Amino acid sequence: MQPENVSQFHIEDPNFPKLKNASEVKKYAEQKMIEFYYSSLLYAPDEVLTAMKEFMESPTETNFMKTATAMRKDLWKKKTRVSLESLSRIKRDNP
């Protein structure tokens, strides 16, 4: 989510360490997301695909959390009781 913080990635791809700047890391991540999205078309439910597409079009933390939550629901076949706000690392002021 923050390509300038390369340390947040654990990637086995031998080409990844060769990336020189945040712009290259971002482009790599976008290409991988597209690859994962098209692979997911074979097995992911509609809710996950919709959330992934929304995250790809607008890569915000909220959209990432929506995608992760949709994947958790599909994986465990249960509803989740956690809110997006409780998962967020970003502190927000209450209005």
ABEGO torsion letter per residue (X at the ends): XBAABAAABBBABAAAAABABAAAAAAAAAAAAAAAAAAAAAABBAAAAAAAAAAAABBBAAAAAAAAAAAAAAAAGBBBABBAAAABABBBBBX
